Amino acid sequence: MTEYTVEFVGTGETIEVADTETVLGSCIEAGIAQEYSCRVGMCLACSAEIVEGEVTQPAARGLTDEEAEEYALTCMARPQSDLKLDRGKYPPSIEDEEATAAGGDTDGADGAAADDD
């Protein structure tokens, strides 16, 4: 088991996370307030942008393969190196869905809006 340092950008918070543990689990143990909901990699509430480092998160079903390279779902993400994460940052797909729900222009977000039928 290897431990890595996880730094949360802009907060001054740093924790040690084993490569066998999730970032969220370690946050909870350390008393760090990390937003989450489903804890199964679907809701994206625990999303963070990966500023530096690498994670493994094979069960992060809420992210596309491309998004999983740039964003971590902390409930699923296990560090593979020291990390810098920017919490509360969401992948473009979620931003597109929010804009659609608010009636904004999606700039080609194919099928992201629900039918109003």
N, C-alpha and C positions, 0 to 999 in steps of 0.2 A: 504494500500500500504506500502510495506516494502522496504527500500533501503539497498543495499549491496555495499561493496567496491570491486572494480575490479582492481587488480594490474596486469600490463603487465610486465612479467619477463624480466629483462635485459634492460629495457628502463627508469625506474624511473617514469613511468607514472601511475597514479592512478585516477580512476573516481568513482563516486557514480552512481549506476544504480538501478532504481526501479524494483521490480519484475514484473511489467507490461510493462516494456520497453525492447527493445533489446540492447545488448551490442553495436552493430554497431551504432544504432541510438544515443545512449549516447556518443559514440566516436565522431560522426559527430557534435553533439551539443557542445561538449567540445573542438573541434578543434584538436582532435587527429587524426593523419593520420593512418587510418586503411584501408587496401586494401579491395576492394569489386568490384563486377560486377553486377550479376543478381539480388541480393536482394530478391530472392525467394527460397533459400536453395538448389540450384542445382549445381552451378558452382564450389564451394569449394574455390574460391579466398579469402574468408574471414576466412578461417579455422585457428583455434588455438588449441594447445594442452591444455587440462585441467590439470594443475599441481596440483591444490587444489580446492576443492569446487564442487558444483553441479549446473547444469543448466537444464531447460526444453526447449526442442526444437522439438516439435512434427511435425513441418512442414519441418524439415531438411531432405528432400528426397534424397539429395546427399550422405548421410552417411548410412552405414548399422547400425543395432541396436547395434552391438558390437562397431563400431567406434564411435557412438554417446555417448558411456560411457566415451570415452577418448578424444574426440575432440569436439569442439564447432564450429558451423557455426555462427559467430557473428551476421549475419543478421537475424538469427532466435532465437538465444540463449537468454533466459531470466534467470537471476540469481535466484537461490534458496538458496544461501548462499554467504558468501564472496568468492571471486574467485581469483585465480592466473592463468593467461593465458599466454602461450608462443605463440605469434603471428607468422604466417608464417610457422607453422608446419602442415604438411599434413598427412592424414591417409595413411596406407600402400597401400590401393587400388589405390590411385592416384600416389604413387611412382612407383607401378608396371606398371601402364599405361604409365608413362613417360619413364621407362626403355624399355618397349616394343616398343614404338614409336622411341626410339633412337637405336633400334636393340640390346638391352641388353638382358641378361638371366632373365626370369621372375620367375624361380623356382616354376613352377606350377601354375601360375596365369591363371586358366582355362578360355579360351575364351577372354582374355583381349585384344588381338591384333585383329585388323580389318583384314578381308580377303583382299588379294592383287589381287583377281581375276579380 
